[in-house]
């Protein structure tokens, strides 16, 4: 055997050994060697591959972290849709689900597989001949972002499979990427030290990590995964979900051990009750349990609706509640000047965190619920994320509680307020209000706007407090030396922030228009304005008639846009942006003009289950369609979700064609 053959053989032995120890450590939690011994194996492999690069393969353990950061994510079409799951919240709803299943299966015996519903980010991983070829996010359910480089950094995900059966043909697995509590706390602690904004919760941190274009940064974050299903697969001898999970675990995937094969729906509900309290003992978040019909044959018979598969349902835990005292009601000022009351609470533990503030929505809601300062109140986490005040416990009042008195002037700047009865809010109309400035900066830096990573509210507060910024334009005058002396801001983090600010100059025109913060203008309308006016100058030169003529822009929005572009201060801002080199021209993406969306006008009404309203709008726009808020005879289609409003009635009256969500999905699949 030649020397090169011996070297290649040694490289293969090292890879196999490292894969084995990765599985023992990251998946089975049964390490057989010390960290030092593992590092020695890894170092030997790394040294050999540097010396003999002809033997490097994509599935080598040394290739988990990519090279240069990506400029953007490519898009991947899913082999099978990643649909949403219908929710249940009670025993009655579970029994109703079981009844529908039994009826469709004509009384056949049914087994259910029960799994924890991990609160993370859904992904799909494709293996060809046992090698990981790509990984993607769920996206809109039909297409997602190619995040292969980021997924490779997660050491509990095998880059290749040694099992011969798993190496036959294609094997697409689906799972949930997540952060456990310890990893989340460590990440936030590190961000606090560097002055970066803290993540709100582990799911938020996970999603943010997977969106990063630099896999070197992702590799520093303690992400993990549980695999829970298959998409496309060539393992033909397995005929049910339970056996498939066992197979996936056997061949090297991290499958959650807390899974159950239940013989009846009553057994399912018993487990649901058990886990409603047991979930607190986990070191990661779950927001319910997933119940699936076990037999693949029965799954095929049950099929899917436009909303979700008929053979699967989620049991969501009731929102956790707590009782505490309402100490005060503070009023916050948003970027548009809107005043929002916030409850200041006696700190209380709720769903794993200490809650001291909660939303009260608006002053009219406070009055409707008769909530008073000093009340004992019930709070809960809406969707297990945002704390809100549910009600006051009126029976516990002692007579000293005080009614909330809305401010007569802005609580931040003292400026005049305007009451907007249509929106049930008060609004500060002082353009120089510092509270509005901070929120405007946060909006300007957001992902759909200028996407300035690292510019969170903590940094913005310091910049404003130190008089370093009085407008978004001032961001582009900042230098590293301006930032170094700020709290928790070292030279490296200051340099990174300046780099991100500079990169933002190249954002596309729709993002820039959205970043301006024009009232009522979301990212979809911003794209429409970019398509019609092609540049900032084009937009600012538009007449009110031209804006009004754009399909999808109603009178109120058109008036708001026109007032914005006529304002002298905003015209000055536009010129300053241009002077900084921020003057993108609209570049139309190449669109198949034969697709059924092209040049068609759509209106959405009701709730879609497979998409958020924003995601549905993005799909339509990406295919050359237009989205409008109002129906006219020019509207081509009205997409009707659950609980549609008056738009549905108007569509029928005008004879405008309507689409169910299922028809909408079929329309997407044709393109």
C-alpha positions as CSV (number, residue, x, y, z in Angstrom):
1,X,0.0,0.0,0.0
2,X,1.4,3.4,-0.9
3,X,2.0,6.2,1.6
4,X,-0.9,8.2,0.2
5,X,-3.2,5.2,0.6
6,X,-2.1,4.8,4.2
7,X,-2.7,8.6,4.8
8,X,-6.2,8.4,3.3
9,X,-6.9,5.3,5.4
10,X,-5.8,7.1,8.6
11,X,-8.0,10.2,7.6
12,X,-11.0,7.9,7.2
13,X,-10.3,6.2,10.5
14,X,-10.1,9.6,12.3
15,X,-13.3,10.8,10.7
16,X,-15.2,7.6,11.7
17,X,-13.8,7.8,15.3
18,X,-14.7,11.5,15.6
19,X,-18.2,10.9,14.3
20,X,-18.6,8.1,16.8
21,X,-17.5,10.3,19.7
22,X,-19.7,13.2,18.5
23,X,-22.7,10.9,18.7
24,X,-21.8,9.6,22.1
25,X,-21.2,13.1,23.5
26,X,-23.8,15.3,21.8
27,X,-26.7,12.8,21.2
28,X,-26.4,10.0,23.7
29,X,-24.7,12.0,26.5
30,X,-22.4,9.0,27.1
31,X,-18.8,10.2,26.4
32,X,-16.1,7.5,26.3
33,X,-13.0,9.7,26.0
34,X,-11.9,13.0,27.6
35,X,-12.0,16.4,25.9
36,X,-8.3,16.3,25.6
37,X,-8.3,12.9,23.8
38,X,-11.0,14.1,21.5
39,X,-9.1,17.3,20.7
40,X,-6.0,15.3,19.9
41,X,-8.0,13.2,17.3
42,X,-9.5,16.4,15.8
43,X,-6.1,18.1,15.6
44,X,-4.5,15.1,13.9
45,X,-7.3,15.1,11.3
46,X,-7.0,18.8,10.8
47,X,-3.3,18.6,10.3
48,X,-3.5,15.8,7.8
49,X,-6.2,17.6,5.8
50,X,-4.1,20.8,5.7
51,X,-1.1,18.8,4.4
52,X,-3.2,16.7,2.0
53,X,-6.2,18.9,0.9
54,X,-7.0,16.5,-1.9
55,X,-8.6,14.2,0.7
56,X,-10.9,16.9,2.2
57,X,-14.6,16.0,1.8
58,X,-17.7,18.1,2.6
59,X,-18.8,15.7,5.3
60,X,-15.5,15.8,7.2
61,X,-15.9,16.9,10.8
62,X,-13.4,19.8,10.1
63,X,-15.9,21.3,7.5
64,X,-18.6,22.3,10.0
65,X,-17.7,26.0,9.8
66,X,-17.8,27.6,6.3
67,X,-15.3,30.1,4.9
68,X,-16.4,33.5,3.8
69,X,-19.7,34.9,5.0
70,X,-22.6,34.6,2.5
71,X,-24.0,37.7,0.9
72,X,-27.6,36.3,1.1
73,X,-29.4,33.0,1.5
74,X,-30.4,31.0,-1.6
75,X,-34.0,29.6,-1.7
76,X,-34.8,25.9,-1.7
77,X,-38.1,24.4,-2.7
78,X,-39.3,21.7,-0.2
79,X,-39.8,18.2,-1.7
80,X,-42.9,18.0,0.5
81,X,-44.7,21.1,2.0
82,X,-43.9,21.9,5.6
83,X,-47.5,22.7,6.6
84,X,-48.7,24.2,9.9
85,X,-50.5,22.1,12.6
86,X,-54.0,22.7,13.8
87,X,-54.3,23.4,17.6
88,X,-56.4,22.0,20.3
89,X,-56.7,23.3,23.9
90,X,-59.0,20.9,25.8
91,X,-60.0,17.3,26.2
92,X,-63.2,18.0,24.3
93,X,-61.2,19.2,21.3
94,X,-58.9,16.2,21.4
95,X,-61.9,13.9,21.5
96,X,-63.4,15.7,18.5
97,X,-60.1,15.2,16.6
98,X,-60.2,11.5,17.4
99,X,-63.8,11.4,16.3
100,X,-63.0,12.9,12.9
101,X,-60.0,10.5,12.5
102,X,-62.1,7.4,13.3
103,X,-64.9,8.6,11.0
104,X,-62.6,9.1,8.0
105,X,-61.0,5.7,8.7
106,X,-64.4,4.0,9.0
107,X,-63.8,2.8,12.5
108,X,-60.4,1.3,12.1
109,X,-58.2,0.9,15.2
110,X,-55.9,3.9,15.6
111,X,-52.6,4.3,17.4
112,X,-51.2,7.8,18.2
113,X,-47.6,8.9,18.6
114,X,-47.1,11.7,21.1
115,X,-44.1,14.0,21.1
116,X,-43.1,17.2,22.8
117,X,-43.7,20.4,20.8
118,X,-40.3,22.1,21.0
119,X,-40.4,25.8,21.0
120,X,-37.7,26.5,18.4
121,X,-37.3,26.9,14.6
122,X,-38.4,24.2,12.1
123,X,-35.8,23.0,9.6
124,X,-35.4,20.3,7.0
125,X,-32.2,18.4,6.3
126,X,-31.6,16.4,3.1
127,X,-29.2,13.5,2.9
128,X,-28.2,11.9,-0.4
129,X,-26.4,8.5,-0.2
130,X,-25.9,9.2,3.5
131,X,-24.3,12.7,3.1
132,X,-25.9,16.0,4.2
133,X,-26.4,17.9,1.0
134,X,-28.5,20.8,2.1
135,X,-30.6,22.3,5.0
136,X,-33.4,24.8,4.8
137,X,-35.8,26.8,7.0
138,X,-39.5,26.2,6.8
139,X,-40.0,29.6,5.1
140,X,-43.5,29.9,3.7
141,X,-44.0,26.1,3.9
142,X,-43.1,25.5,0.3
143,X,-39.8,27.3,0.0
144,X,-37.2,28.2,2.6
145,X,-33.7,29.7,3.0
146,X,-30.7,27.5,2.3
147,X,-29.0,27.5,5.8
148,X,-26.7,24.5,5.2
149,X,-23.6,26.4,6.4
150,X,-25.3,27.3,9.7
151,X,-26.8,23.9,10.3
152,X,-23.4,22.2,9.8
153,X,-22.1,24.1,12.9
154,X,-24.6,22.1,15.2
155,X,-22.5,19.1,16.3
156,X,-25.5,17.0,17.2
157,X,-26.4,16.9,13.4
158,X,-24.4,14.2,11.6
159,X,-22.7,15.4,8.4
160,X,-22.8,11.8,7.1
161,X,-24.5,8.6,8.1
162,X,-22.6,5.4,8.6
163,X,-25.6,3.1,8.6
164,X,-25.8,1.3,5.2
165,X,-29.6,1.4,5.1
166,X,-29.7,5.1,5.7
167,X,-27.2,5.6,2.9
168,X,-29.6,4.2,0.3
169,X,-31.0,7.0,-1.9
170,X,-32.6,10.0,-0.3
171,X,-33.4,10.7,3.3
172,X,-35.0,14.0,4.3
173,X,-35.4,14.6,8.0
174,X,-37.2,17.4,9.7
175,X,-36.6,18.8,13.1
176,X,-36.6,21.8,15.5
177,X,-33.5,23.8,16.2
178,X,-33.5,25.3,19.7
179,X,-31.5,26.7,22.6
180,X,-31.7,25.3,26.1
181,X,-32.1,27.6,29.1
182,X,-28.4,27.5,30.1
183,X,-27.2,28.3,26.6
184,X,-29.7,31.1,26.2
185,X,-28.6,32.7,29.5
186,X,-24.9,32.4,28.6
187,X,-25.6,34.0,25.2
188,X,-27.4,37.0,26.7
189,X,-24.8,37.4,29.4
190,X,-22.1,37.6,26.7
191,X,-24.2,40.1,24.7
192,X,-24.7,42.2,27.9
193,X,-20.9,42.4,28.2
194,X,-20.4,43.6,24.7
195,X,-23.3,46.1,24.8
196,X,-25.5,44.2,22.3
197,X,-29.3,44.0,22.6
198,X,-30.5,41.0,24.6
199,X,-32.6,38.3,23.0
200,X,-36.2,38.2,24.3
201,X,-36.4,34.4,24.6
202,X,-34.7,31.2,23.4
203,X,-36.8,30.9,20.2
204,X,-36.0,34.5,19.3
205,X,-32.3,33.8,19.8
206,X,-32.4,30.6,17.8
207,X,-34.2,32.3,14.8
208,X,-31.7,35.2,14.9
209,X,-28.8,32.8,14.9
210,X,-30.0,30.8,11.9
211,X,-30.5,34.0,9.9
212,X,-26.8,35.0,10.3
213,X,-24.8,35.0,7.1
214,X,-21.5,34.2,8.8
215,X,-21.4,30.6,10.0
216,X,-18.3,31.4,12.2
217,X,-20.6,33.4,14.5
218,X,-23.3,30.7,14.4
219,X,-20.7,28.1,15.5
220,X,-20.2,30.1,18.7
221,X,-23.8,29.7,19.7
222,X,-24.9,26.5,21.6
223,X,-27.7,25.5,19.2
224,X,-29.1,22.0,19.3
225,X,-31.8,20.0,17.5
226,X,-34.4,17.3,17.9
227,X,-35.5,15.4,14.8
228,X,-39.2,14.5,14.7
229,X,-40.2,13.5,11.2
230,X,-39.2,12.7,7.6
231,X,-40.0,14.4,4.3
232,X,-38.8,12.5,1.2
233,X,-37.3,9.1,2.0
234,X,-36.3,5.9,0.3
235,X,-36.5,3.7,3.4
236,X,-39.5,1.7,2.2
237,X,-39.8,-1.1,4.8
238,X,-41.0,1.3,7.6
239,X,-44.7,1.7,7.6
240,X,-45.4,3.8,10.7
241,X,-44.1,6.9,12.4
242,X,-43.1,5.2,15.7
243,X,-40.7,2.8,13.9
244,X,-39.4,5.7,11.8
245,X,-38.4,7.6,14.9
246,X,-36.7,4.6,16.3
247,X,-34.9,4.1,12.9
248,X,-33.8,7.7,12.8
249,X,-32.4,7.4,16.4
250,X,-30.6,4.2,15.5
251,X,-28.8,5.7,12.5
252,X,-27.5,8.7,14.3
253,X,-30.1,11.5,14.6
254,X,-31.0,13.1,17.9
255,X,-34.6,12.1,18.6
256,X,-36.4,13.2,21.8
257,X,-36.6,10.4,24.3
258,X,-39.9,11.8,25.7
259,X,-42.1,10.2,23.1
260,X,-45.1,7.8,23.5
261,X,-47.0,5.3,21.5
262,X,-50.6,5.6,22.7
263,X,-53.4,3.1,22.1
264,X,-56.2,5.5,22.7
265,X,-57.1,9.2,22.8
266,X,-57.7,8.9,26.5
267,X,-54.1,7.8,27.0
268,X,-53.1,10.8,24.9
269,X,-55.0,13.2,27.2
270,X,-53.5,11.6,30.3
271,X,-50.0,12.5,28.9
272,X,-51.2,16.0,28.1
273,X,-52.3,16.5,31.7
274,X,-49.0,15.0,32.9
275,X,-46.9,17.3,30.8
276,X,-48.8,20.5,31.6
277,X,-46.9,20.6,34.9
278,X,-43.9,18.3,34.0
279,X,-42.7,20.8,31.4
280,X,-41.2,23.0,34.0
281,X,-38.6,20.4,34.8
282,X,-37.2,20.5,31.2
283,X,-34.1,22.6,30.4
284,X,-35.6,23.8,27.2
285,X,-39.0,25.3,26.3
286,X,-42.0,23.4,24.9
287,X,-45.4,25.0,24.1
288,X,-47.4,21.9,23.9
289,X,-47.5,18.3,22.6
290,X,-47.9,17.0,19.1
291,X,-50.2,14.0,18.4
292,X,-49.8,12.1,15.1
293,X,-51.7,9.1,13.7
294,X,-49.0,6.4,13.7
295,X,-49.8,4.4,10.6
296,X,-48.5,5.9,7.3
297,X,-51.3,4.1,5.4
298,X,-53.8,5.8,7.6
299,X,-52.1,9.1,7.3
300,X,-52.4,8.8,3.5
301,X,-56.1,8.0,3.8
302,X,-56.7,11.1,6.0
303,X,-54.8,13.4,3.7
304,X,-54.4,17.1,4.2
305,X,-56.6,20.2,4.0
306,X,-55.5,23.7,2.9
307,X,-54.7,24.4,6.5
308,X,-52.8,21.3,7.7
309,X,-52.6,17.5,7.6
310,X,-55.8,15.8,9.0
311,X,-53.7,13.2,10.8
312,X,-51.8,15.5,13.2
313,X,-52.8,18.0,15.9
314,X,-51.1,20.0,18.6
315,X,-52.3,20.2,22.1
316,X,-51.4,23.6,23.4
317,X,-51.0,24.3,27.1
318,X,-53.2,26.9,28.6
319,X,-51.5,30.3,29.0
320,X,-50.0,30.4,32.5
321,X,-51.5,33.0,34.8
322,X,-50.4,34.7,37.9
323,X,-51.9,37.2,40.4
324,X,-49.9,40.3,41.4
325,X,-50.4,43.9,42.3
326,X,-50.6,46.7,39.8
327,X,-48.3,49.3,41.2
328,X,-48.6,52.0,38.5
329,X,-49.4,52.6,34.9
330,X,-46.6,54.2,32.8
331,X,-47.1,55.6,29.3
332,X,-44.6,54.8,26.6
333,X,-44.3,56.8,23.3
334,X,-43.8,54.9,20.0
335,X,-42.0,56.0,16.8
336,X,-45.2,57.5,15.4
337,X,-45.9,59.3,18.6
338,X,-48.6,56.8,19.8
339,X,-49.0,56.6,23.5
340,X,-49.2,53.1,25.0
341,X,-50.0,52.4,28.7
342,X,-47.8,49.8,30.4
343,X,-48.6,48.1,33.7
344,X,-45.9,48.3,36.3
345,X,-46.3,45.2,38.5
346,X,-45.1,43.8,41.8
347,X,-42.6,41.3,40.4
348,X,-44.0,37.8,40.0
349,X,-42.8,34.5,38.6
350,X,-44.7,33.4,35.4
351,X,-43.8,30.7,32.9
352,X,-40.2,30.6,34.0
353,X,-39.4,34.3,34.1
354,X,-39.9,37.2,36.5
355,X,-42.6,39.6,35.2
356,X,-42.6,43.2,36.3
357,X,-44.3,44.9,33.3
358,X,-47.2,43.9,31.1
359,X,-49.2,45.5,28.2
360,X,-52.5,47.2,28.8
361,X,-53.1,47.9,25.0
362,X,-54.7,51.3,25.3
363,X,-56.6,53.7,27.6
364,X,-60.0,52.5,26.3
365,X,-59.2,48.9,27.1
366,X,-58.2,50.0,30.7
367,X,-61.6,51.7,31.0
368,X,-63.5,48.7,29.5
369,X,-61.9,46.3,32.0
370,X,-62.1,48.8,34.8
371,X,-58.4,48.3,35.8
372,X,-57.1,50.6,38.5
373,X,-53.8,51.4,40.0
374,X,-53.5,49.3,43.3
375,X,-55.7,46.5,42.0
376,X,-54.8,42.8,42.3
377,X,-54.7,41.7,38.7
378,X,-54.5,38.5,36.7
379,X,-51.7,38.4,34.2
380,X,-50.8,35.8,31.6
381,X,-48.3,35.4,28.8
382,X,-50.0,35.6,25.4
383,X,-48.5,32.8,23.3
384,X,-46.1,32.2,26.3
385,X,-44.2,35.3,25.2
386,X,-45.8,38.7,25.8
387,X,-47.2,39.4,29.3
388,X,-50.6,41.0,29.4
389,X,-53.1,42.1,32.1
390,X,-56.2,39.9,31.7
391,X,-58.4,41.5,34.4
392,X,-58.6,43.1,37.8
393,X,-59.9,41.1,40.8
394,X,-62.6,43.6,41.8
395,X,-63.6,41.6,44.9
396,X,-60.2,42.3,46.5
397,X,-60.4,46.1,46.2
398,X,-59.9,48.0,49.5
399,X,-61.2,51.4,48.3
400,X,-57.8,53.1,47.8
401,X,-57.3,52.0,44.2
402,X,-57.0,54.9,41.7
403,X,-58.4,55.2,38.2
404,X,-55.9,55.8,35.4
405,X,-55.9,59.4,34.1
406,X,-54.5,59.7,30.6
407,X,-51.8,62.4,30.2
408,X,-52.8,65.8,28.7
409,X,-49.3,66.3,27.2
410,X,-46.5,63.9,26.1
411,X,-45.0,62.3,29.2
412,X,-41.5,62.4,27.5
413,X,-41.2,65.8,25.8
414,X,-44.2,67.7,27.2
415,X,-45.4,68.3,23.7
416,X,-49.1,68.5,22.6
417,X,-51.2,65.4,22.0
418,X,-53.7,64.6,19.4
419,X,-56.5,62.1,20.2
420,X,-57.2,59.7,17.3
421,X,-60.6,58.1,18.0
422,X,-60.3,55.9,14.9
423,X,-57.3,54.2,16.4
424,X,-58.3,54.5,20.1
425,X,-55.0,56.2,20.9
426,X,-53.4,59.5,21.8
427,X,-50.4,60.7,19.8
428,X,-47.6,63.1,20.5
429,X,-47.3,65.5,17.6
430,X,-43.9,67.0,18.5
431,X,-41.5,65.9,15.7
432,X,-38.5,66.4,18.1
433,X,-39.8,64.1,20.8
434,X,-36.8,62.1,22.0
435,X,-38.9,59.0,22.6
436,X,-40.1,59.0,19.0
437,X,-36.5,59.4,17.9
438,X,-35.4,56.2,19.8
439,X,-38.2,54.1,18.3
440,X,-37.6,55.6,14.9
441,X,-33.9,54.5,15.1
442,X,-34.9,51.1,16.2
443,X,-37.3,50.8,13.3
444,X,-34.7,52.2,10.9
445,X,-32.3,49.5,12.0
446,X,-34.8,46.6,11.9
447,X,-34.4,43.5,9.6
448,X,-37.0,44.6,7.0
449,X,-35.6,48.1,7.0
450,X,-31.8,48.9,7.0
451,X,-31.0,45.6,8.9
452,X,-28.2,47.1,11.1
453,X,-27.3,44.1,13.3
454,X,-26.2,45.1,16.8
455,X,-28.1,48.4,16.9
456,X,-30.6,47.6,19.6
457,X,-32.5,49.7,22.1
458,X,-29.7,49.6,24.7
459,X,-27.2,51.1,22.3
460,X,-29.7,53.6,20.9
461,X,-30.6,54.8,24.4
462,X,-26.9,55.4,25.1
463,X,-26.4,57.2,21.8
464,X,-29.4,59.5,22.5
465,X,-28.4,60.1,26.2
466,X,-24.9,61.1,25.1
467,X,-26.3,63.4,22.4
468,X,-24.5,61.4,19.7
469,X,-27.6,61.2,17.5
470,X,-30.6,63.4,16.9
471,X,-31.8,61.8,13.7
472,X,-31.2,58.6,11.7
473,X,-28.8,60.5,9.5
474,X,-26.5,61.0,12.5
475,X,-25.9,57.2,12.5
476,X,-23.7,57.6,9.4
477,X,-21.5,60.2,11.2
478,X,-20.6,57.9,14.0
479,X,-17.0,56.7,14.4
480,X,-15.4,53.9,16.4
481,X,-14.0,56.5,18.9
482,X,-17.5,57.8,19.5
483,X,-18.7,54.4,20.7
484,X,-15.8,53.0,22.7
485,X,-16.6,54.9,25.9
486,X,-20.2,53.7,25.9
487,X,-21.2,51.2,28.6
488,X,-20.4,47.6,27.5
489,X,-18.9,48.7,24.2
490,X,-15.4,47.5,23.5
491,X,-13.3,48.3,20.4
492,X,-14.3,45.1,18.6
493,X,-18.1,45.6,19.2
494,X,-17.8,49.3,18.2
495,X,-16.0,48.4,15.0
496,X,-18.6,45.7,14.2
497,X,-21.4,48.2,14.7
498,X,-19.8,50.8,12.4
499,X,-19.2,48.1,9.8
500,X,-22.9,47.1,10.0
501,X,-24.0,50.8,9.6
502,X,-21.8,51.2,6.6
503,X,-23.2,48.0,5.0
504,X,-26.7,49.3,5.4
505,X,-26.0,51.9,2.7
506,X,-26.4,49.2,0.1
507,X,-29.9,48.1,1.2
508,X,-32.5,47.9,-1.7
509,X,-35.0,50.7,-2.3
510,X,-38.1,48.9,-0.7
511,X,-36.1,48.5,2.5
512,X,-35.1,52.1,2.5
513,X,-38.6,53.4,1.9
514,X,-39.9,51.1,4.8
515,X,-37.1,52.4,7.0
516,X,-38.3,56.0,6.6
517,X,-41.2,55.1,8.9
518,X,-44.0,56.6,6.9
519,X,-47.2,56.1,8.8
520,X,-49.3,53.1,7.5
521,X,-46.5,52.0,5.1
522,X,-45.4,48.4,5.8
523,X,-42.8,46.5,3.8
524,X,-45.3,45.4,1.2
525,X,-46.5,48.9,0.4
526,X,-42.8,50.0,0.4
527,X,-42.2,47.5,-2.4
528,X,-45.2,48.8,-4.3
529,X,-43.9,52.4,-4.0
530,X,-40.4,51.3,-5.1
531,X,-41.9,49.5,-8.2
532,X,-43.9,52.6,-9.2
533,X,-41.5,55.4,-8.5
534,X,-38.1,53.6,-9.0
535,X,-36.1,55.9,-6.7
536,X,-36.3,58.3,-3.7
537,X,-36.4,61.2,-6.0
538,X,-39.3,59.6,-7.9
539,X,-41.2,59.0,-4.7
540,X,-40.7,62.5,-3.4
541,X,-41.7,64.0,-6.8
542,X,-45.1,62.1,-6.8
543,X,-48.3,64.0,-6.8
544,X,-51.2,62.9,-4.5
545,X,-53.1,61.9,-7.6
546,X,-50.3,59.6,-8.7
547,X,-50.1,58.0,-5.2
548,X,-53.9,57.6,-5.1
549,X,-53.9,55.9,-8.5
550,X,-51.7,53.0,-7.3
551,X,-53.8,49.9,-6.8
552,X,-53.7,48.8,-3.1
553,X,-53.1,52.2,-1.7
554,X,-56.3,53.7,-0.1
555,X,-57.1,57.4,0.5
556,X,-55.9,57.5,4.1
557,X,-52.5,55.9,3.3
558,X,-52.1,58.0,0.2
559,X,-52.7,61.2,2.3
560,X,-50.1,60.0,4.9
561,X,-47.5,59.3,2.1
562,X,-48.1,62.7,0.4
563,X,-47.9,64.6,3.7
564,X,-44.6,62.9,4.4
565,X,-43.0,63.7,1.1
566,X,-44.2,67.3,1.2
567,X,-42.6,67.9,4.7
568,X,-39.5,70.1,4.4
569,X,-37.7,68.1,7.1
570,X,-38.2,64.9,5.2
571,X,-37.1,66.4,2.0
572,X,-33.9,67.5,3.7
573,X,-33.5,63.9,5.1
574,X,-33.8,62.5,1.6
575,X,-31.1,64.8,0.3
576,X,-28.8,64.0,3.2
577,X,-29.3,60.2,2.5
578,X,-28.4,60.8,-1.2
579,X,-25.3,62.8,-0.1
580,X,-24.2,59.8,2.0
581,X,-24.5,57.5,-1.1
582,X,-27.8,56.0,0.0
583,X,-29.8,56.4,-3.2
584,X,-30.7,52.9,-4.5
585,X,-32.6,52.5,-7.7
586,X,-35.4,49.9,-8.0
587,X,-34.2,46.7,-9.6
588,X,-37.1,44.5,-10.7
589,X,-36.5,40.8,-10.2
590,X,-36.9,38.5,-13.2
591,X,-40.4,37.1,-12.9
592,X,-42.1,34.5,-15.0
593,X,-44.8,36.7,-16.7
594,X,-46.8,33.5,-17.5
595,X,-47.4,32.6,-13.8
596,X,-51.0,33.1,-12.5
597,X,-50.0,35.9,-10.1
598,X,-48.3,38.2,-12.5
599,X,-49.9,41.6,-12.8
600,X,-52.9,40.5,-10.8
601,X,-54.4,42.3,-7.9
602,X,-55.2,40.4,-4.7
603,X,-57.0,41.2,-1.4
604,X,-56.8,39.0,1.7
605,X,-59.6,38.6,4.2
606,X,-59.9,36.4,7.2
607,X,-57.1,34.3,8.9
608,X,-54.9,32.0,6.9
609,X,-53.6,29.0,8.8
610,X,-50.6,28.1,6.6
611,X,-49.2,31.7,6.4
612,X,-49.1,34.9,8.3
613,X,-50.7,37.8,6.4
614,X,-47.2,39.2,5.8
615,X,-45.8,35.9,4.4
616,X,-48.8,35.6,2.0
617,X,-48.3,39.1,0.7
618,X,-44.6,38.5,0.2
619,X,-45.4,35.4,-1.9
620,X,-47.8,37.3,-4.1
621,X,-45.5,40.3,-4.6
622,X,-42.5,38.0,-5.3
623,X,-44.5,36.5,-8.2
624,X,-45.3,39.8,-9.8
625,X,-48.8,40.2,-8.1
626,X,-50.1,43.2,-6.2
627,X,-51.7,43.3,-2.8
628,X,-54.4,45.8,-1.9
629,X,-56.3,46.6,1.3
630,X,-59.5,47.5,-0.5
631,X,-61.7,45.7,-3.0
632,X,-62.7,47.3,-6.3
633,X,-63.9,46.0,-9.7
634,X,-60.2,46.0,-10.7
635,X,-59.4,43.3,-8.0
636,X,-58.7,40.0,-9.6
637,X,-58.9,37.7,-6.6
638,X,-60.0,37.8,-3.0
639,X,-58.2,35.2,-0.8
640,X,-60.6,34.1,1.9
641,X,-59.4,32.6,5.2
642,X,-61.2,31.8,8.4
643,X,-63.7,34.3,9.8
644,X,-63.6,36.6,6.8
645,X,-64.9,40.2,7.2
646,X,-67.0,42.5,5.1
647,X,-64.5,42.3,2.2
648,X,-65.8,38.8,1.5
649,X,-69.4,40.1,1.2
650,X,-68.2,43.0,-1.0
651,X,-66.3,40.6,-3.3
652,X,-69.6,38.6,-3.8
653,X,-71.5,41.8,-4.4
654,X,-69.0,43.0,-7.0
655,X,-68.6,39.6,-8.6
656,X,-64.9,39.4,-7.8
657,X,-63.5,35.8,-7.9
658,X,-62.6,34.4,-4.5
659,X,-60.0,31.8,-3.6
660,X,-59.9,29.4,-0.6
661,X,-56.6,28.9,1.1
662,X,-56.4,25.5,-0.5
663,X,-56.8,27.1,-4.0
664,X,-54.3,29.7,-3.1
665,X,-51.7,27.0,-2.2
666,X,-52.4,25.1,-5.4
667,X,-51.9,28.4,-7.3
668,X,-48.5,28.8,-5.6
669,X,-47.5,25.2,-6.4
670,X,-48.1,25.8,-10.1
671,X,-45.3,28.4,-10.2
